[in-house]
């Protein structure tokens, strides 16, 4: 593909998923390969600049102003990834910069009014330092890197490998940030764009090590190839890249504006669907949605948002025409029927089941329900989950012992998007099941609801499957002849319910719901016949959404492949595509975590509390499993407790293969 063909297909590339990001990669790759600017006469040859850099480097080492570093190996022809233009030259980053040799700074060496740069500042990708603090107020405990004004600040940690700043003032930074302050004859802007280029990011990503926080090693970074342009051309490259990046910014803003218009159009179109007064009109309005699907939806997230609007309309009574419904049968009558059925159940049941029934009645006598301001049809009403259920039962909040074969233990990770995934569940024995499910053994049609990590996910237990409730989950059992579990599931998935749920959640770091908080959550209550009609309509609309979403997904894949192919053709650099998920080897994570300062009674420190119960030390994997949440939530909580000193900062983890007998055990 030549430049003329590229311009002709520019719109397809820019509008592909991630298309503007691909254009940015294209700009940077063209820039560092010398194809973004023209050569000019009387420009200083790169070989002369490289030699001048080496002489200056030797002089600084002799003056003890720069730490001596091992000389990188020379660049031979077979090392060169592409041919450079005349006047350019390949060298290695460590040959022409002081990468990895920044001066170390201790707290006592820092004066007041010093700029301190943390990793979260460089993550923002801005051109300013964001944390101007007094050093005596910022109690950093570890050694820092010092840097002068104009230094190029590079984050060596994944996933921040593309975050590069130019320091506007001198200061200090954490050791995860590498200041490059010696780069004589190299324009700081060019060095910054080079470090952000797809070529260097791919090199850095492939050279990282470590499991907890993968990072680019200093030796590997110093050996990285560096395309050195003539001196004046560097300034022209920076100016051109800045200009094109500004145009990409404008293009993204235009796309955001178009998305807003799409959202408004999608909303009004769905309102027309909601206002349909007959099956024929509903079919006509939905056909209009189908016809304009390409204009209404740009990415899969649009379809998800569209489904959310459908659910909110459905559970607020606006998706069906309720004018001809029997006003003599309303939600209040349904609640009375459920209450009568619950009393009958308490009288006829025995043993543990009767205890649960009586406990439900006791809770209902004292429960106070907070009614939302949102309007409902006149014959609908609001009620708590406790009021519409036969029983709401909490899990046994301990980690169950696992076995190789047995009954499915449903953890919070096994419940997503209204479905229960039984393909990768942990298993428990019959004995464990008898104890863990002693309050109320789950059965087909029950709803599992997660209170934490994440909260608010729900799924219906499939018929014919034996499952057990895992940690941080609750079981909701309905009188199915009176209340539809499918309707309740759609209510739970609706954005309006999720918003009310978040408002009632507690917790400083990881939001979660108390057992009583789940029981108090309110849901709309239409008559059972309307629940069934709503479920039927939503099922049909979702089926159509999924059908069109599949078409959109195929179009996106084609557009993405085309964009990547076009850019690879122009740059000569293959852009890595998403690969199939790799099978995880049978390995284990070994990283000991140790208790630091004991947290206070009211501190949100569940991990430190677990460590305290196990002699103050535990492997990261064991602690995660006892924590019971998702891995992302675990690391977020771990970081929070390390910052507060409740857990000591962990050493670099090791990933070790398990022995065959351990794997099969």
C-alpha positions, -999 to +999 in steps of 0.1 A: +000+000+000+014+034-010+007+068+006-019+077-020-039+045-013-035+051+024-051+085+021-079+071+001-086+045+028-079+069+057-115+071+069-118+033+072-086+031+093-094+061+116-129+047+123-118+012+130-118+002+166-086+017+180-080+033+146-066+066+159-042+047+182-030+029+151-025+062+134-004+074+163+017+043+160+020+049+123+032+085+128+058+075+154+071+046+133+074+068+102+092+094+124+119+071+138+125+055+104+132+088+087+101+088+064+082+117+080+106+145+070+129+154+041+167+155+042+184+189+041+219+198+031+245+209+056+230+189+085+253+172+109+258+135+102+246+112+130+280+094+131+296+126+141+270+132+168+275+097+182+312+102+184+308+135+201+284+119+227+310+092+235+337+118+240+315+138+263+305+107+282+342+098+288+349+133+300+320+132+325+331+098+338+367+111+342+353+140+362+333+115+383+301+134+372+288+103+356+289+067+367+309+044+345+287+018+327+296-013+307+299-004+271+270-019+250+280-042+222+284-026+188+256-026+162+262-050+133+243-051+100+222-082+110+210-063+142+194-035+122+156-038+120+154-016+089+175+006+066+179+042+077+181+072+054+214+088+045+229+107+074+212+086+100+229+058+120+221+030+144+235+030+178+225+016+212+207+036+239+233+030+265+261+043+241+246+078+238+226+083+271+231+078+308+202+054+311+203+036+345+230+059+359+209+086+375+222+099+409+206+083+439+189+106+465+181+099+501+156+119+522+183+138+541+197+150+508+165+166+496+159+203+503+125+219+509+103+228+479+115+198+458+095+183+431+086+147+438+073+126+409+054+094+417+044+067+392+008+078+392+019+112+379+038+098+349+008+075+343-013+105+333+010+111+303+011+149+308+040+173+303+039+187+338+050+174+372+018+171+392+031+166+428+049+196+441+053+189+478+077+197+506+101+168+510+098+168+548+060+163+543+064+135+518+078+107+540+093+086+513+112+057+528+133+043+499+160+058+478+149+080+449+164+090+415+174+126+411+169+145+378+176+180+364+152+202+344+149+189+309+154+152+318+134+126+299+115+106+325+107+070+314+085+045+333+101+011+331+071-008+345+044-026+326+017-014+318+032+021+318+059+014+292+046+041+269+045+069+296+073+094+290+076+130+303+101+158+299+109+174+333+100+210+335+120+214+367+146+195+387+134+170+413+134+134+425+113+104+414+107+068+424+131+042+411+103+028+388+109+060+368+142+063+349+156+098+344+177+102+312+195+135+318+226+130+296+217+128+259+240+154+243+232+160+206+198+143+210+166+164+210+147+157+242+114+156+222+128+131+197+141+109+226+106+110+242+088+101+210+113+073+203+107+058+237+069+059+230+073+044+195+057+010+187+092-004+179+107+005+213+075-005+233+075-039+216+112-043+225+106-032+261+075-054+265+094-084+253+123-077+276+105-073+309+110-096+338+092-102+372+057-114+380+042-089+404+054-057+386+070-066+353+098-041+344+123-034+317+158-043+330+185-017+329+209-038+309+183-047+283+173-010+280+209+000+274+213-026+247+181-013+229+188-001+193+184+037+188+178+053+154+200+085+155+190+112+130+210+143+120+208+172+145+185+196+126+163+169+113+155+159+149+138+192+155+118+189+123+107+154+133+096+166+167+076+195+152+059+173+126+050+146+152+036+172+176+015+186+147+002+152+137-005+142+173-025+174+176-046+164+146-051+129+161-064+147+193-089+166+172-099+135+154-106+118+187-127+148+198-147+146+166-153+109+172-164+116+208-189+142+195-202+117+170-206+091+198-227+116+218-250+121+188-252+083+183-261+079+220-289+105+216-302+089+184-301+055+201-320+068+231-348+084+210-351+053+188-355+031+218-381+055+232-401+050+201-399+012+207-411+018+242-440+039+231-453+012+207-490+005+214-494-027+194-473-057+183-473-043+148-460-009+159-434-026+180-422-047+151-421-016+129-401+005+153-377-024+160-372-028+122-362+008+122-336+001+148-323-029+127-321-008+095-301+019+112-280-004+133-247+007+117-254+044+126-266+036+161-238+014+173-200+019+169-185-006+194-197-035+214-200-013+245-228+006+226-248-026+225-243-032+262-255+003+269-285-002+247-294-034+266-291-014+298-316+012+285-339-017+275-337-031+310-344+002+327-375+007+305-386-028+312-383-026+350-400+008+352-431-004+333-423+017+301-416-012+278-451-026+278-484-008+272-501-012+306-532+007+297-552-024+291-539-044+321-563-055+348-560-027+374-578-049+400-547-071+402-516-052+412-482-055+428-496-051+463-519-081+458-489-101+447-470-092+478-500-103+499-500-136+481-463-141+487-467-133+524-495-158+528-475-184+509-445-177+532-467-183+564-480-215+549-444-226+542-433-219+578-462-241+592-456-270+568-418-271+568-397-289+594-362-288+609-337-264+593-361-253+566-386-242+593-359-223+611-352-204+579-389-197+574-394-184+609-362-163+606-376-147+574-409-138+592-390-123+621-368-101+598-399-090+578-416-078+610-388-053+617-376-044+582-380-008+571-381-003+533-368+029+517-390+036+486-372+052+456-385+084+440-386+067+406-422+065+393-439+031+385-473+023+369-501+028+393-508-009+398-471-017+404-454-013+438-419-013+454-407-040+477-375-053+492-358-085+481-368-100+514-405-092+507-406-108+473-386-139+482-393-172+499-359-170+515-327-150+513-298-170+527-261-160+532-232-183+524-209-201+548-181-174+548-151-197+549-128-212+522-141-247+515-116-275+511-113-285+474-112-319+458-105-329+422-140-342+414-172-334+431-199-308+434-196-273+418-185-246+443-198-214+427-174-185+436-180-149+426-157-154+396-181-180+382-210-155+379-208-130+351-234-111+330-264-131+343-248-165+337-233-192+359-201-206+343-196-242+354-166-249+331-139-240+356-154-242+390-137-256+421-151-289+434-161-300+469-169-333+484-203-346+495-193-341+532-183-305+526-214-298+506-236-312+534-220-287+559-216-257+536-252-259+522-268-270+555-290-239+558-306-243+524-293-266+496-295-248+463-318-261+436-326-253+400-342-218+396-326-203+427-306-170+421-270-166+434-262-130+441-227-117+449-221-092+477-184-084+469-156-089+445-175-080+424-209-071+440-242-071+422-236-100+398-264-126+397-272-159+379-299-185+380-289-220+391-293-244+360-318-272+364-303-306+371-269-292+384-257-296+420-240-264+431-229-249+464-228-213+473-193-198+476-180-170+497-194-135+495-226-147+478-262-151+488-290-174+477-324-160+467-353-184+465-386-173+451-421-188+450-419-194+412-456-195+407-458-160+421-426-142+411-405-148+380-368-155+386-360-143+351-378-110+358-358-105+391-326-113+373-333-086+347-341-062+375-308-069+392-289-064+359-307-031+352-285+001+356-311+017+379-309-012+404-271-013+402-271+025+410-293+020+440-271-009+451-239+011+449-255+039+470-261+014+498-226-003+496-200+002+523-162+000+524-134+024+518-114+005+492-134-026+480-171-017+480-194-045+493-228-052+507-238-064+541-262-093+543-289-069+556-280-045+528-289-071+502-322-080+520-331-043+520-325-037+483-358-027+466-372-040+433-403-031+413-433-055+417-457-059+387-483-086+386-469-120+376-485-120+342-468-087+333-435-101+346-437-129+321-447-106+293-417-083+301-393-112+302-406-124+268-402-089+252-367-084+267-356-119+256-366-111+220-350-077+220-318-091+235-318-119+209-319-093+181-293-072+199-270-103+200-276-110+164-267-075+153-238-074+178-223-105+161-225-086+128-209-056+143-181-077+158-174-092+124-172-058+108-149-046+136-125-075+131-124-068+094-118-031+099-092-037+126-073-062+104-075-038+075-061-009+096-033-030+110-025-044+076-024-009+060-001+005+087+022-025+086+024-022+048+034+015+051+058+011+080+073-023+073+067-032+110+043-060+118+018-049+144+010-077+168-026-088+168-045-103+197-037-139+200-058-168+214-055-171+251-025-191+261-029-222+283-016-214+317+012-237+327+010-257+359+030-231+379+027-215+413+035-179+425+060-177+453+062-144+470+061-142+508+040-114+523+048-103+559+028-083+584+040-048+591+025-024+615-006-039+631-038-021+617-063-005+641-096-021+649-115+001+624-089-001+596-100-016+563-072-042+563-085-077+556-052-090+542-032-079+573-059-095+595-055-128+576-017-126+580-020-118+617-039-151+621-012-170+604+019-160+623+024-128+602+036-145+570+020-162+541+026-168+504+009-144+480-011-172+464-024-186+497-033-151+509-052-144+477-072-177+480-081-169+516-091-133+505-115-149+481-119-121+457-107-116+421-070-111+415-074-075+405-093-067+437-067-086+457-038-066+442-057-033+447-062-042+484-026-054+488-013-021+474-036-001+497-023-020+528+013-018+518+010+020+514-003+022+550+025+000+563+002-028+575+019-052+551+056-049+543+065-042+507+069-076+491+100-088+473+100-097+436+080-129+432+092-161+416+071-182+393+081-219+398+069-250+380+050-274+401+062-310+404+041-335+385+029-352+417+019-318+431-001-310+400-020-343+400-026-341+438 
